Amino acid sequence: MKATTVGDRIVEAREAKGMSRPDLARLAKVKYPTLAGLENGDQVTSTQLPALAAVLGVTALWLATGKEPRYADASEPDDPAELGTPAGLDLRLLSRTHAFLAADHPYDLADHGDAALFASAYDWLAQQDEASDTPQAFNKFLRWAAMRNLTAPTAPAGDQPKGSGTMSRWRNRLSEYADTDRELSQDPAKSAKLSTK
C-alpha cells in the first residue's frame, strides 16, 4: 500500500528503520508533539521535514509530497513513472519556501492546488535572494505566479471554491493580478499612466 499522506510516509519510513516515535523525535531534534501531530495527520507540514528526512534516510521531497526519488542516495527513482522528477533538492530552499508560504496562510501539500503553489513558490524563491523572504515579497510572488498562469480553470458561476478560505482568498488575489496584467497589456494608455519612469 502506497503512503498517501505526510504522516503515512513518516510512519512507513520510521518503521522501515525500526525506530519508535520517541527515538525519531530525539534523533531529529523535533519536539514529540510536532512529530505526533504529523504522523496522526493533525499537522500536514512542518519546517522539521528536512530534519526528519535526514534521520530517516529519505528525501524531504518524498516525505513532503510522495514524489520520487524516495531515498537520498538513490541513483534511480523507485517508480519508473517518476523519472522526470529532479533528484536535486535544496533543503534550505525547501525550508525557506515553507516559511514563506506559512507566513501568509496555512497550506496542505495533499491538496493539488496547494502542492502546485508550494512548487511554484520553491521555483520563485530559487531565483531570488534571501531578502525576498518577507511578507511584502508575497505580492511579488503572486504577480510572478499570475504571469506564469498558475490559476486554475475558471469554475462555473455558483461553484464553491475548493480548499480553505485562505486558499480561496489567495486564488482570488492571484486572479486579480492576472486580470490587471491582462487589462494593462491590452490598454497601452492605462499602462503608460501607471509606468514609473
C-alpha positions in Angstrom: 0.0 0.0 0.0 1.4 3.4 -1.0 1.6 6.0 1.7 -0.7 8.9 0.7 -0.1 11.5 3.4 2.9 13.1 5.1 2.1 11.2 8.3 1.8 7.9 6.5 5.2 8.4 4.8 6.8 9.3 8.1 5.4 6.2 9.8 6.4 4.0 6.9 10.0 5.3 6.8 10.3 5.2 10.6 9.0 1.6 10.8 11.4 0.6 8.0 14.2 1.9 10.1 12.9 0.1 13.2 12.5 3.3 15.2 10.0 4.3 17.7 8.3 7.7 17.6 10.3 9.0 20.6 13.6 7.7 19.0 12.9 9.6 15.8 11.9 12.8 17.7 15.1 12.7 19.7 17.4 11.9 16.8 15.8 14.5 14.5 15.7 17.1 17.4 12.0 17.5 16.7 9.5 18.1 19.5 7.5 14.9 20.2 4.1 16.7 19.9 5.1 18.1 16.4 6.1 14.6 15.3 2.9 13.0 16.7 0.8 15.7 15.0 2.5 15.0 11.7 2.1 11.2 12.0 -1.5 11.5 13.1 -2.5 13.9 10.4 -3.3 16.7 12.8 -0.5 18.7 11.2 0.2 18.5 7.4 3.5 20.2 7.1 6.4 21.4 9.2 9.8 23.1 8.8 11.1 20.0 10.5 10.5 17.7 7.5 14.1 18.1 6.2 15.5 17.1 9.7 13.1 14.1 9.8 14.0 13.1 6.2 17.8 13.2 7.1 17.3 10.9 10.0 15.0 8.5 8.1 17.4 8.4 5.1 14.7 9.6 2.6 14.4 12.8 0.6 12.5 15.7 2.0 10.7 15.9 -1.3 9.4 12.4 -0.9 8.5 12.9 2.7 6.5 16.1 1.9 4.9 15.1 -1.4 5.4 11.4 -2.1 7.3 12.2 -5.3 10.4 10.2 -6.2 13.2 9.7 -5.5 12.4 8.3 -2.1 15.9 7.7 -1.0 18.5 10.4 -0.8 21.3 8.2 -2.2 19.1 6.6 -4.9 20.5 6.9 -8.4 17.1 6.0 -9.9 13.6 6.5 -8.6 11.7 3.6 -7.0 8.8 4.2 -9.5 9.8 4.4 -13.2 6.9 6.8 -13.8 8.7 9.4 -11.7 11.9 9.6 -13.8 11.2 13.2 -14.7 11.4 14.4 -11.1 14.6 16.3 -10.3 16.8 14.4 -7.8 18.5 17.6 -6.5 16.5 19.3 -3.7 17.9 22.2 -1.8 16.8 21.5 1.8 17.5 25.1 2.9 15.3 26.4 0.0 12.6 23.9 1.0 12.6 25.3 4.5 12.6 28.9 3.1 9.6 28.0 0.9 7.6 26.6 3.8 8.3 29.6 6.0 7.4 32.0 3.1 4.1 30.3 2.5 3.2 29.6 6.1 3.7 33.3 7.0 0.8 34.1 4.6 -1.6 31.2 5.1 -1.8 27.5 6.1 -1.5 25.0 3.3 -1.8 21.3 2.8 0.5 19.5 0.4 -2.0 16.7 -0.1 -4.2 19.3 -1.9 -3.2 19.5 -5.6 -3.6 23.3 -5.7 -1.5 23.8 -2.5 1.2 21.5 -3.8 1.3 23.5 -7.1 1.6 26.7 -5.0 4.4 25.2 -3.0 6.3 24.1 -6.1 5.8 27.5 -7.7 7.0 29.3 -4.6 10.0 27.0 -4.5 10.9 27.9 -8.1 10.4 31.6 -7.4 12.5 31.7 -4.3 15.2 29.8 -6.1 15.5 32.8 -8.4 15.5 35.3 -5.5 18.0 36.2 -2.8 17.0 35.7 0.9 16.0 39.3 1.2 12.9 38.4 -0.7 11.6 36.1 2.1 9.5 38.9 3.5 5.7 39.3 3.8 5.9 42.2 1.3 7.5 39.8 -1.2 4.4 37.6 -1.2 2.7 40.1 -3.5 5.7 40.0 -5.9 5.3 36.2 -5.9 1.6 36.4 -6.6 2.4 38.7 -9.6 5.0 36.3 -10.8 2.7 33.3 -10.4 -0.1 35.1 -12.3 2.3 35.8 -15.1 3.1 32.0 -15.2 -0.7 31.4 -15.5 -1.0 29.3 -12.3 -4.6 30.0 -11.9 -6.9 27.0 -12.1 -9.5 26.9 -14.9 -12.4 29.3 -14.1 -15.2 27.5 -12.3 -18.8 28.0 -13.5 -20.7 30.7 -11.6 -22.1 29.4 -8.3 -19.4 26.7 -7.8 -17.8 26.9 -4.4 -14.0 27.5 -4.5 -12.0 24.4 -3.5 -9.7 24.5 -0.4 -9.8 26.5 2.7 -11.0 30.1 2.9 -7.4 31.4 3.0 -6.5 29.4 -0.2 -9.6 30.8 -1.9 -8.5 34.3 -1.0 -5.1 33.5 -2.3 -6.5 32.3 -5.6 -8.7 35.4 -5.8 -5.7 37.6 -5.3 -3.8 35.7 -7.9 -6.7 36.1 -10.4 -6.9 39.8 -9.7 -3.2 40.2 -10.6 -3.7 38.2 -13.8 -6.8 40.3 -14.7 -4.9 43.5 -14.0 -1.9 42.4 -16.1 -4.2 41.3 -18.9 -6.0 44.7 -18.8 -2.8 46.7 -18.8 -1.3 44.7 -21.7 -4.5 45.4 -23.8 -4.7 49.1 -22.9 -1.3 50.8 -23.5 -2.7 54.2 -22.3 -3.5 52.8 -18.9 -0.2 51.1 -18.7 1.7 54.3 -19.6 -0.2 56.2 -16.7 1.0 53.6 -14.2 4.5 53.4 -15.6 7.2 54.8 -13.3 10.0 56.4 -15.3 
